[in-house]
Amino acid sequence: MKNDGPERPYPVKWESVAHLRVFRTSPGEWAKVVTWRADMLKRGWRLLRVSSDAEEIVAVFGKTKIGQST
C-alpha cells in the first residue's frame, strides 16, 4: 500500500472516515507507553497501522467519525 510520505503515514482517504492520531517514538519508549496505548483502546481508538525502522516507531490510531459506518 502506498505511503503518503513521512508526515502522513496513512492513506489520505482514511481522513474522511476517521479521526486519526499519529504517534512517533523510539522503539525503547514504545514499550514504556503500554498504559497509554491501553487507555487509547479503552477510549474507542483502534491501532490501525504500525511501522518501524531502527530509529523510530510510527503508530496510527483511528476512531470512526460519528455518522460513518465501520
N, C-alpha and C positions, 0 to 999 in steps of 0.2 A: 504494500500500500504506500502511496506517495506521502511523504512528509512535507509539510508546508513551511519548512525552514526551522531554524533553532528557536525562534521566538514563538512559533506556533507548532508545537509537536503533536498536532491532531488535524484531521481533515476540516476544512472551513465549514462544511455542511453540518458538523456537529453543533456549531453555534446557533443554528436555527431551531434546534430541538432540545437543547440542554444548557443549563448554566454550567460553566466549566471553571475549574481551578487547576492551575499548573504548579506543581511543587518540585523544586530543584534542590538537590542536596548531594553531599558526598556519600559514597557507599557506607562509610562508618557512621555517619549521622543518621542515615535511613533506618538502621537497626535501632537507634536510640529513640525514635519518634513513634514507636509502636502504639503507645497510648493515644497519641494524636490521631494516628491512622484509624484506630478502632473507634474513636469518637466521631470521626467523619462518617464512618459506616453507620453508626447508630443514628446520626442525623439525616440519613437518607441519601448520602453521597455514595456513588459507586466508583470503584477503581476501574477506569476504562482502559488505561494503557500505561505500561512501564517500559522505559528503555534505559539502557545504561552503557557506559563505557568505563574505562579505568578511573576516570576523574569525577564523573557525575551520574546521578540517577535522576531521571525526569519522570514524574508520575502525573497522570492526568486523571482528575476526579470529575465526575459529572452528576448532575441532578436534573431529572426531566423537568422541563418548564411546565407550569400549570397550563392545562388545556391541551397538552400534547400527549399522544399515546406512547407507550413504551415499546 
